[in-house]
Amino acid sequence: MANKTRAMQLQAGHPQQKGSRRGPAYAYNIKALRDREMLIAAQAERNYEQFVSQWKARRPRAGARAPQFGKTT
């Protein structure tokens, strides 16, 4: 996506960026950042599993139905 965006910027007349600057995916090379993101994702998954396990289904209220196709009220 970044390459497409940059190609459009160059076609629109933006100046070239020369040099060896780090790209947007550089953070993936840093193991500490990857590990921290994995911990955050694991924690979010645990929280979601806990939320779903406490879910209690209940019947819909009377009169709360969606309108039926082909019927007029």
N, CA and C of each residue as an Amber inpcrd file, in Angstrom:
protein
   219
   0.8280000  -1.1880000   0.0000000   0.0000000   0.0000000   0.0000000
   0.8770000   1.2580000   0.0000000   1.9510000   1.2090000   0.7730000
   2.8330000   2.3690000   0.8450000   3.4870000   2.6390000  -0.5060000
   3.8280000   1.5760000  -1.2430000   4.4370000   1.7690000  -2.5580000
   3.4580000   2.4140000  -3.5250000   2.2020000   1.9980000  -3.4830000
   1.1930000   2.5880000  -4.3700000   0.9890000   4.0630000  -4.0390000
   0.9120000   4.3580000  -2.7360000   0.7230000   5.7520000  -2.3170000
   1.8930000   6.6110000  -2.7720000   3.1020000   6.1020000  -2.5840000
   4.2890000   6.8660000  -2.9860000   4.3450000   7.0460000  -4.4910000
   3.9620000   6.0240000  -5.2460000   3.9500000   6.1440000  -6.7110000
   2.9650000   7.2200000  -7.1420000   1.8140000   7.2840000  -6.4940000
   0.8350000   8.3320000  -6.8370000   1.3700000   9.7090000  -6.4690000
   2.0720000   9.8130000  -5.3410000   2.6480000  11.1020000  -4.9580000
   3.6730000  11.5570000  -5.9880000   4.5090000  10.6320000  -6.4510000
   5.5190000  10.9940000  -7.4500000   4.8670000  11.4140000  -8.7560000
   3.7970000  10.7250000  -9.1570000   3.0920000  11.0980000 -10.3840000
   2.4230000  12.4570000 -10.2460000   2.0320000  12.8060000  -9.0160000
   1.3900000  14.0950000  -8.7830000   2.3950000  15.2330000  -8.7120000
   3.6990000  14.9070000  -8.7410000   4.7030000  15.9570000  -8.7660000
   5.4260000  16.1940000  -7.4610000   5.2370000  15.3630000  -6.4670000
   5.9730000  15.5130000  -5.2170000   7.4550000  15.2500000  -5.4670000
   8.3370000  15.8830000  -4.6930000   9.7730000  15.6820000  -4.9190000
  10.2150000  14.2850000  -4.5050000  11.3080000  13.8330000  -5.1240000
  11.8640000  12.5290000  -4.7690000  12.4820000  12.5990000  -3.3810000
  12.4430000  11.4770000  -2.6880000  13.0600000  11.3950000  -1.3680000
  14.2620000  10.4720000  -1.4880000  15.4280000  11.0670000  -1.4280000
  16.6450000  10.2680000  -1.5760000  17.2600000  10.0110000  -0.2110000
  17.9750000   8.9310000  -0.1260000  18.6240000   8.5700000   1.1240000
  18.1500000   7.2130000   1.5840000  18.7170000   6.7600000   2.6750000
  18.3590000   5.4330000   3.1780000  17.5610000   5.5740000   4.4720000
  16.3750000   6.0990000   4.3470000  15.5160000   6.2350000   5.5160000
  14.7650000   4.9280000   5.7450000  14.4360000   4.6850000   6.9680000
  13.7120000   3.4690000   7.3100000  12.2640000   3.5870000   6.8410000
  11.7470000   2.4890000   6.3410000  10.3840000   2.4490000   5.8540000
   9.3800000   2.1610000   6.9660000   8.1010000   2.1210000   6.6160000
   7.0650000   1.9200000   7.6390000   7.0830000   0.5280000   8.2570000
   7.6950000  -0.4410000   7.5980000   7.7190000  -1.8050000   8.1230000
   8.9800000  -2.0830000   8.9410000   9.7670000  -1.0780000   9.2150000
  11.0320000  -1.2910000   9.9280000  10.8080000  -1.8290000  11.3390000
   9.7330000  -1.3860000  11.9860000   9.4780000  -1.8070000  13.3650000
   9.3290000  -3.3170000  13.4670000   8.9700000  -3.9750000  12.3800000
   8.8250000  -5.4250000  12.4110000  10.1720000  -6.1050000  12.6410000
  11.2630000  -5.4450000  12.3180000  12.5900000  -6.0180000  12.5030000
  13.0590000  -5.9600000  13.9530000  12.3890000  -5.1920000  14.7860000
  12.7870000  -5.0480000  16.1820000  12.0290000  -6.0890000  17.0040000
  12.7560000  -7.0600000  17.5330000  12.1270000  -8.1830000  18.2270000
  11.3510000  -7.7250000  19.4570000  11.8380000  -6.7400000  20.1780000
  11.1380000  -6.2710000  21.3800000   9.7570000  -5.7160000  21.0170000
   9.6740000  -4.9750000  19.9210000   8.3780000  -4.4410000  19.4950000
   7.4450000  -5.5570000  19.0520000   7.9870000  -6.5250000  18.3210000
   7.1570000  -7.6630000  17.8940000   6.6330000  -8.4240000  19.1010000
   7.5010000  -8.6570000  20.0870000   7.0760000  -9.3780000  21.2810000
   6.0060000  -8.6020000  22.0450000   6.1720000  -7.2800000  22.1400000
   5.1830000  -6.4650000  22.8360000   3.8350000  -6.5090000  22.1140000
   3.8530000  -6.4490000  20.7790000   2.6050000  -6.5340000  20.0240000
   1.9530000  -7.9050000  20.1920000   2.7680000  -8.9620000  20.2620000
   2.2090000 -10.3040000  20.4860000   1.5520000 -10.3890000  21.8620000
   2.1700000  -9.7790000  22.8820000   1.5700000  -9.7810000  24.2170000
   0.2490000  -9.0180000  24.2340000   0.2070000  -7.8860000  23.5570000
  -1.0230000  -7.0950000  23.4900000  -2.1220000  -7.8810000  22.7890000
  -1.7690000  -8.5560000  21.6950000  -2.7590000  -9.3460000  20.9640000
  -3.2490000 -10.5180000  21.8080000  -2.3550000 -11.1790000  22.5360000
  -2.7490000 -12.3000000  23.3840000  -3.6690000 -11.8270000  24.5040000
  -3.3600000 -10.6770000  25.0820000  -4.2050000 -10.1360000  26.1430000
  -5.5820000  -9.7780000  25.6040000  -5.6340000  -9.1860000  24.4210000
  -6.9190000  -8.8480000  23.8230000  -7.7330000 -10.1080000  23.5440000
  -7.0660000 -11.1620000  23.0980000  -7.7710000 -12.4160000  22.8330000
  -8.3180000 -13.0200000  24.1210000  -7.5150000 -12.9960000  25.2050000
  -8.0050000 -13.4990000  26.4980000  -9.2040000 -12.6950000  26.9830000
  -9.1360000 -11.3720000  26.8480000 -10.2520000 -10.5240000  27.2670000
 -11.5080000 -10.8330000  26.4610000 -11.3450000 -11.0460000  25.1780000
 -12.4940000 -11.3540000  24.3320000 -13.0820000 -12.7100000  24.7100000
 -12.2240000 -13.7170000  24.9670000 -12.7190000 -15.0340000  25.3620000
 -13.4740000 -14.9520000  26.6820000 -12.9850000 -14.1530000  27.6070000
 -13.6810000 -13.9790000  28.8820000 -15.0250000 -13.2900000  28.6650000
 -15.0490000 -12.2920000  27.8180000 -16.2910000 -11.5730000  27.5170000
 -17.3260000 -12.5130000  26.9080000 -16.8900000 -13.3410000  25.9520000
 -17.8070000 -14.2510000  25.2800000 -18.2770000 -15.3470000  26.2310000
 -17.4090000 -15.8090000  27.1250000 -17.8090000 -16.8710000  28.0470000
 -18.8710000 -16.3850000  29.0320000 -18.9190000 -15.0970000  29.3090000
 -19.9100000 -14.5480000  30.2300000 -21.1820000 -14.0980000  29.5160000
 -21.2190000 -14.2950000  28.2190000 -22.3650000 -13.8610000  27.4260000
 -23.5850000 -14.6850000  27.7980000 -24.7240000 -14.0390000  27.9770000
 -25.9690000 -14.7320000  28.2920000 -26.9770000 -14.3910000  27.2070000
 -27.4090000 -15.4190000  26.5070000 -28.3960000 -15.1970000  25.4510000
 -29.7530000 -14.9450000  26.0860000 -30.5290000 -14.1030000  25.4840000
 -31.8810000 -13.8620000  25.9710000 -32.8160000 -13.7370000  24.7930000
 -34.0340000 -13.9690000  25.0490000 -35.0280000 -13.9320000  23.9870000
 -35.2980000 -12.4810000  23.5890000 -35.6210000 -12.2550000  22.3390000
 -35.9430000 -10.8820000  21.9300000 -37.2600000 -10.4350000  22.5600000
 -37.3610000  -9.1480000  22.7900000 -38.5910000  -8.6010000  23.3730000
 -39.7410000  -8.7310000  22.3920000 -40.9170000  -8.7950000  22.9090000
 -42.1040000  -8.8630000  22.0560000 -42.2540000  -7.5380000  21.3160000
 -42.5150000  -7.6160000  20.0340000 -42.6760000  -6.4000000  19.2320000
 -41.3670000  -5.8310000  18.7230000 -40.2640000  -6.4970000  18.9820000
 -38.9600000  -5.9860000  18.5610000 -38.4850000  -6.6630000  17.2840000
 -39.3920000  -7.3050000  16.5630000 -38.9940000  -8.0070000  15.3590000
 -38.7480000  -7.0440000  14.2140000 -37.9300000  -7.4690000  13.3010000
 -37.6930000  -6.6940000  12.0920000 -38.8970000  -6.8490000  11.1750000
 -39.1860000  -5.8590000  10.3330000 -40.3310000  -5.9880000   9.4410000
 -40.1450000  -7.1530000   8.4710000 -41.2220000  -7.8620000   8.2050000
 -41.1980000  -8.9980000   7.2930000 -41.2720000  -8.4920000   5.8520000
 -40.5670000  -9.1730000   4.9500000 -40.6190000  -8.7970000   3.5440000
 -41.9660000  -9.1740000   2.9670000 -42.5500000  -8.2940000   2.2100000
 -43.8120000  -8.5810000   1.5350000 -45.0330000  -8.2650000   2.3730000
 -44.8550000  -7.9260000   3.6260000 -45.9820000  -7.5910000   4.4920000
 -45.9680000  -6.0930000   4.7560000 -47.1400000  -5.5250000   4.8220000
 -47.2400000  -4.1140000   5.1500000 -47.8950000  -3.9880000   6.5080000
 -47.5480000  -2.9880000   7.2170000 -48.0670000  -2.8100000   8.5530000
 -49.2450000  -1.8940000   8.5720000
